Amino acid sequence: MDFNEFKETFKEDLKNKLSELGINAALSEHHIDKLNQSYEAISATPEGSHIGVNVNLDSIFQSYINGSDYSTVVNNASKAIEAGLNNIPVIDMDNLTNYDVMKDKLTMEVISAERNADMLKNVPHENMEDMAVVYKFILESNGEERSSILVTNNLMNQFGITHEKLHEDAMTNAPEIRPSEIRGMSEVMSSMMGQGMFPEIPPEEEQMFVAGVSDNIHGAGVIAYPNFFEQAAEKLGGDYYILPSSIHEILLVKDNGQMNAADLETMVREVNATQVAPEEQLTNHVYHYDSKEHIFEMADKFEERQAEQIAEKNEAARGSVLEDLKEKKEGIAKDSSGEHVKASIKKDRGGEAL
């Protein structure tokens, strides 16, 4: 079967399987644009409900092509829909159209601008180098899963608010709803592995820190919070590199001369390629915060700027040395000229005496 044949057969068999489970739902096809991914989906919406559950048809078809039994993929999809419908949060539909209510659920996330270029055409956002800050309403979060709504241009227009208003409210509410956390790597590892399983490191000796939010879901957005960079600089004691661990958290590494941008970027690329699911990756680049100039930028830009500043200082120092040599030379010439004049006067006076 090709994809279209599979889709039609799958929809019919999935509807029958859901009926066997006692689920009377309408099935529809949609193209889904989500962060870092887009796919063709089948949506199951129960009677009388405005909210349904999507299953990734592209992924299901690929599983079938790779050898999975057809009945197995149908059963798995039906179970996923059943579980999703059982966990749909209770939502007051009137609230979804009331911005004064919804803004208290407003937060921010950062995503790759390149990977999500098509989606961003229809989404209000701010640029942060090669990342984009987007806005979401958090409907429910249980520490493992989260229900949220991405703010699109259409939704923003339905609320009757401007992009500027949305950004202003998010900057106020996001840090309140989901406060940022910055913890030393040794503290994080101890909490994961248990006390005593990882050596404790005094805070002043920590080289790497983890920044995110308490539920560890989509926490990389803290870098867009007001004053985050300054607060992190105070905790780390100065300049630092920012490594996009994933969309859930970021790593902060002290800029103390022990690492450079190229080495850190190689590490990020390797981890993304082997440890982070594509839909959870942020970017492959490393960033830097200059605590003296208060500048957030890509790390290679920082190093270029730093090299230019050193070159300018060296040029200025060279110019100063040349200027000193010139002044000394002029001084010597002046002194020599003065001695020559004095000698001439003596000589002339001597002649007059004769």
C-alpha distance (Angstrom), angle and dihedral (degrees) to the residues before:
residue distance angle dihedral
M1 . . .
D2 3.78 . .
F3 3.80 120.4 .
N4 3.81 96.8 -89.8
E5 3.80 93.2 48.4
F6 3.79 90.3 47.0
K7 3.81 91.5 49.5
E8 3.80 95.1 54.1
T9 3.80 94.2 45.1
F10 3.80 92.4 43.7
K11 3.83 93.5 51.5
E12 3.81 92.3 53.1
D13 3.81 94.3 46.0
L14 3.81 92.1 43.9
K15 3.82 91.5 53.2
N16 3.81 90.2 50.9
K17 3.80 91.6 48.5
L18 3.80 91.9 49.9
S19 3.81 89.5 50.8
E20 3.81 89.0 54.6
L21 3.81 87.2 55.0
G22 3.81 90.2 51.6
I23 3.79 94.2 -106.9
N24 3.78 115.4 136.0
A25 3.80 103.1 -167.3
A26 3.77 136.9 154.0
L27 3.80 113.5 -124.0
S28 3.78 122.0 -146.3
E29 3.79 137.5 169.2
H30 3.80 123.3 -119.1
H31 3.75 139.9 169.7
I32 3.79 105.7 -128.0
D33 3.79 123.3 -153.0
K34 3.78 109.8 -166.2
L35 3.76 131.9 162.5
N36 3.81 108.9 -65.7
Q37 3.78 93.5 -6.4
S38 3.78 145.8 57.6
Y39 3.78 128.7 -169.3
E40 3.79 147.3 157.9
A41 3.79 110.0 -94.2
I42 3.78 142.5 -171.2
S43 3.81 112.0 -138.2
A44 3.80 121.9 -155.4
T45 3.82 113.8 -158.6
P46 3.82 118.9 -178.9
E47 3.79 119.6 -133.5
G48 3.80 112.4 -83.9
S49 3.79 93.9 15.9
H50 3.79 131.0 109.9
I51 3.80 92.6 -160.2
G52 3.78 126.2 73.9
V53 3.79 140.9 172.1
N54 3.80 124.7 -110.1
V55 3.80 127.8 -145.8
N56 3.79 120.9 -164.2
L57 3.80 105.4 -113.4
D58 3.81 93.2 -174.2
S59 3.79 90.8 56.4
I60 3.80 92.9 44.7
F61 3.81 92.3 50.8
Q62 3.81 90.9 48.0
S63 3.80 89.8 52.0
Y64 3.81 89.2 52.5
I65 3.81 91.9 47.8
N66 3.81 89.5 50.6
G67 3.78 91.2 58.5
S68 3.80 108.2 -86.4
D69 3.80 114.4 146.9
Y70 3.82 111.2 -101.0
S71 3.81 94.5 -130.6
T72 3.81 88.8 50.6
V73 3.80 94.2 55.4
V74 3.83 90.1 48.3
N75 3.81 91.6 49.7
N76 3.80 92.4 46.6
A77 3.80 92.1 49.9
S78 3.81 92.4 48.9
K79 3.82 91.4 50.0
A80 3.81 91.0 48.7
I81 3.81 90.3 52.0
E82 3.81 91.9 46.4
A83 3.81 91.1 51.4
G84 3.79 91.7 45.7
L85 3.80 93.7 50.5
N86 3.80 90.9 49.0
N87 3.79 89.9 54.8
I88 3.79 100.6 44.4
P89 3.81 107.1 130.9
V90 3.79 118.9 -118.7
I91 3.78 104.9 -104.6
D92 3.78 128.7 -172.8
M93 3.80 101.7 -138.2
D94 3.81 90.9 -155.9
N95 3.80 89.4 60.3
L96 3.80 91.3 54.6
T97 3.79 89.2 66.6
N98 3.81 95.6 42.8
Y99 3.80 110.7 86.9
D100 3.82 93.6 -171.5
V101 3.81 87.1 63.0
M102 3.79 97.9 37.5
K103 3.80 96.9 48.7
D104 3.81 88.9 70.9
K105 3.81 86.3 65.2
L106 3.82 94.2 47.5
T107 3.79 119.6 124.0
M108 3.82 140.5 153.3
E109 3.79 137.1 -115.8
V110 3.80 133.7 -175.3
I111 3.79 122.5 -134.5
S112 3.78 138.4 170.2
A113 3.81 108.5 -80.1
E114 3.81 91.4 -156.0
R115 3.80 97.6 51.1
N116 3.79 92.0 45.3
A117 3.80 99.4 39.1
D118 3.82 95.5 124.8
M119 3.79 94.2 47.2
L120 3.81 92.5 47.6
K121 3.80 90.3 61.6
N122 3.81 86.6 74.6
V123 3.79 99.4 34.5
P124 3.83 130.1 78.5
H125 3.80 108.2 -121.4
E126 3.80 146.8 152.4
N127 3.79 124.4 -130.2
M128 3.81 122.9 -122.0
E129 3.79 105.7 -179.8
D130 3.84 103.6 -68.3
M131 3.81 92.6 -15.2
A132 3.79 130.0 83.2
V133 3.79 129.0 -143.2
V134 3.81 111.7 -138.8
Y135 3.80 131.4 -178.0
K136 3.79 129.8 -122.7
F137 3.78 139.2 178.9
I138 3.82 110.4 -133.7
L139 3.81 107.3 -143.8
E140 3.80 99.3 174.1
S141 3.80 138.9 -8.3
N142 3.79 128.0 -177.3
G143 3.80 99.7 178.2
E144 3.80 93.8 -96.6
E145 3.79 104.6 46.1
R146 3.74 134.2 23.9
S147 3.79 136.8 -160.5
S148 3.77 114.9 -147.8
I149 3.79 143.9 156.8
L150 3.79 122.1 -135.8
V151 3.80 112.3 -134.9
T152 3.80 109.0 -122.1
N153 3.78 128.7 -174.4
N154 3.82 89.2 -104.2
L155 3.80 92.8 52.0
M156 3.81 91.3 46.9
N157 3.82 90.0 51.7
Q158 3.82 91.2 48.3
F159 3.79 88.4 56.1
G160 3.79 89.4 49.8
I161 3.80 94.4 -129.0
T162 3.79 133.3 129.0
H163 3.78 128.5 -118.9
E164 3.80 88.4 -112.8
K165 3.82 91.6 54.1
L166 3.80 91.3 48.5
H167 3.80 91.6 51.2
E168 3.79 93.4 46.1
D169 3.81 92.9 51.3
A170 3.80 92.5 45.4
M171 3.82 91.7 51.9
T172 3.80 88.4 53.7
N173 3.80 100.6 40.1
A174 3.81 104.7 35.1
P175 3.83 95.9 66.9
E176 3.81 88.7 48.0
I177 3.80 96.3 47.4
R178 3.81 96.0 40.7
P179 3.83 110.7 16.8
S180 3.79 116.8 -156.8
E181 3.80 121.6 -111.3
I182 3.80 127.7 -158.7
R183 3.81 115.0 -168.8
G184 3.76 133.5 171.6
M185 3.80 115.1 -106.5
S186 3.82 91.9 -119.4
E187 3.81 89.8 55.3
V188 3.81 91.3 49.7
M189 3.81 92.5 48.1
S190 3.81 91.5 47.9
S191 3.80 91.3 53.0
M192 3.81 90.4 49.8
M193 3.80 98.0 43.6
G194 3.79 100.3 29.6
Q195 3.78 132.5 -103.6
G196 3.78 113.8 -55.3
M197 3.80 93.9 19.5
F198 3.80 93.9 93.1
P199 3.82 125.2 40.5
E200 3.78 114.1 -106.4
I201 3.79 115.9 -123.6
P202 3.81 122.9 -159.4
P203 3.84 110.3 -111.6
E204 3.81 92.4 -116.3
E205 3.83 90.4 56.3
E206 3.82 96.2 47.9
Q207 3.79 112.2 115.2
M208 3.80 99.1 -176.3
F209 3.81 131.6 43.8
V210 3.81 134.3 -173.9
A211 3.81 120.0 -135.6
G212 3.79 125.3 -167.8
V213 3.81 141.1 94.4
S214 3.78 132.4 -61.4
D215 3.83 97.7 -100.5
N216 3.84 92.1 47.1
I217 3.82 91.6 -132.1
H218 3.82 118.4 130.1
G219 3.78 90.8 -24.3
A220 3.81 99.2 149.7
G221 3.80 87.5 90.0
V222 3.81 90.0 80.4
I223 3.81 88.1 88.3
A224 3.81 86.8 71.9
Y225 3.82 92.7 55.0
P226 3.81 116.5 110.8
N227 3.83 112.3 -93.2
F228 3.82 93.2 1.1
F229 3.81 93.8 128.6
E230 3.79 92.7 49.1
Q231 3.81 92.4 48.4
A232 3.80 90.9 49.2
A233 3.83 91.0 48.5
E234 3.79 89.5 54.3
K235 3.81 91.6 50.4
L236 3.81 94.3 45.9
G237 3.78 94.3 40.7
G238 3.81 99.8 -119.0
D239 3.81 140.0 -27.5
Y240 3.79 120.5 13.6
Y241 3.80 144.8 174.0
I242 3.81 121.8 -116.7
L243 3.82 116.8 -141.8
P244 3.84 117.6 -166.6
S245 3.80 98.0 -134.1
S246 3.83 90.5 174.2
I247 3.79 140.5 -52.0
H248 3.82 85.6 -76.8
E249 3.81 101.1 57.7
I250 3.79 144.6 -5.1
L251 3.79 132.8 -140.0
L252 3.79 123.6 -131.2
V253 3.80 117.7 -155.3
K254 3.79 123.0 -169.8
D255 3.79 113.4 -113.7
N256 3.79 96.2 -134.3
G257 3.79 99.1 136.8
Q258 3.80 95.6 -94.4
M259 3.83 95.0 103.2
N260 3.79 134.8 31.4
A261 3.80 133.5 -155.7
A262 3.82 95.4 -102.4
D263 3.83 93.9 53.7
L264 3.80 92.8 45.8
E265 3.80 93.4 47.5
T266 3.80 90.6 51.2
M267 3.80 88.4 54.0
V268 3.83 92.5 49.1
R269 3.82 92.1 50.3
E270 3.80 92.4 49.2
V271 3.80 93.2 48.9
N272 3.81 92.2 47.2
A273 3.80 90.8 49.9
T274 3.80 95.4 49.4
Q275 3.81 110.6 20.5
V276 3.82 111.6 27.1
A277 3.80 124.3 70.4
P278 3.83 112.0 -122.3
E279 3.81 92.7 -117.0
E280 3.81 90.4 54.5
Q281 3.81 98.2 47.7
L282 3.78 119.3 110.4
T283 3.82 107.5 -171.1
N284 3.81 139.4 -44.5
H285 3.79 93.3 -123.2
V286 3.79 134.2 96.3
Y287 3.80 124.0 -135.5
H288 3.79 135.0 -158.8
Y289 3.79 136.9 -148.9
D290 3.79 118.5 -149.6
S291 3.80 103.8 -154.5
K292 3.80 93.9 -167.3
E293 3.80 97.0 50.7
H294 3.84 93.5 29.4
I295 3.81 91.6 -129.4
F296 3.82 126.8 150.7
E297 3.80 111.3 -163.8
M298 3.78 144.2 138.6
A299 3.80 109.2 -68.6
D300 3.79 95.3 -120.7
K301 3.82 89.2 54.1
F302 3.79 89.4 52.4
E303 3.78 92.3 50.9
E304 3.82 91.0 47.7
R305 3.80 90.3 49.3
Q306 3.78 90.4 47.6
A307 3.83 91.4 49.8
E308 3.81 90.2 50.1
Q309 3.80 91.3 50.9
I310 3.81 91.2 50.4
A311 3.81 90.2 48.2
E312 3.82 90.5 50.1
K313 3.80 91.2 49.8
N314 3.79 91.0 48.5
E315 3.79 90.3 48.8
A316 3.78 90.7 48.5
A317 3.81 90.7 48.4
R318 3.81 90.3 48.0
G319 3.78 89.9 49.7
S320 3.78 90.0 49.7
V321 3.82 92.0 51.9
L322 3.79 91.1 48.2
E323 3.79 90.0 48.6
D324 3.80 90.4 51.1
L325 3.80 90.7 49.6
K326 3.78 90.3 48.5
E327 3.79 92.2 50.6
K328 3.78 91.6 47.5
K329 3.79 90.6 48.8
E330 3.78 91.1 49.4
G331 3.79 89.8 47.6
I332 3.78 92.2 51.4
A333 3.80 91.0 47.2
K334 3.78 90.1 49.5
D335 3.77 92.3 49.2
S336 3.79 91.2 47.3
S337 3.79 90.5 49.8
G338 3.80 90.1 50.3
E339 3.80 92.5 51.9
H340 3.80 90.4 48.5
V341 3.83 90.8 52.4
K342 3.78 91.5 48.0
A343 3.80 91.0 50.5
S344 3.78 91.0 49.6
I345 3.79 91.8 51.0
K346 3.78 91.4 50.3
K347 3.77 90.1 48.8
D348 3.81 92.5 48.6
R349 3.77 92.2 47.1
G350 3.72 89.6 49.4
G351 3.78 90.3 54.0
E352 3.76 91.7 51.4
A353 3.80 90.6 53.2
L354 3.75 89.6 55.5
